[in-house]
Amino acid sequence: MPVVKTSLLFVITALAEIIGCYLPYLWLRQNGSPWLLVPAATSLSAFVWLLSLHPTAAGRVYAAYGGVYVVTAILWLMVVDRVTPDRWDVIGGLVALTGMTIIMSSPR
């Protein structure tokens, strides 16, 4: 799978997971409607399905996906929570992406 396509799939997968977890958070912690659980379940189902689209071993996909998830969550922090990441967030995100790159690009 080409790098751009794989990366885009990872980002969409991360958004599905974050949304699937954020909506119950709104319900539980922010007095949101219980109806938020319906799109949350749909989003988490999409997350699982999206992870299954990768052609390599599941464990490798999960490990590499974690790096993209970390960076996507930091971007979520900025855009949705309106919190500016500090240098440790940025460094951690870069380390996670470096790990993802090593896992996905090493010769097999």
C-alpha positions, 0 to 999 in steps of 0.5 A, a space after each residue: 500500500 503506498 505511503 500516502 494512502 496508508 498514512 491517510 487511512 491511519 489518520 481517518 482511523 484515528 479520527 474515528 477512534 477519537 470521535 468514538 471515545 470523545 462522544 461518550 466523554 461528552 455524555 458522561 462528563 459534560 452532561 451531553 445527551 445519551 443519544 451521543 452514544 449512537 454515533 459513538 458506537 458507529 464511529 468505533 465500528 468504523 475504527 475497527 473496520 478501517 484497521 482491518 483494511 491494512 494488508 500487513 500483520 495486525 500487530 504491526 498495524 496496531 503498533 504503527 497506528 499508535 504513532 499516528 493516533 498520538 499525533 492526531 490526538 495532539 491535533 485534536 487537543 489544539 482544534 477541539 479542546 483549544 489547548 496549545 500543545 507544549 514542547 513535550 507534546 510536540 516531542 512526544 508526537 515526533 517520537 511516536 511518528 518516528 517509531 511508526 515510520 521505523 515499523 512501517 518502512 523496515 524491509 520485510 
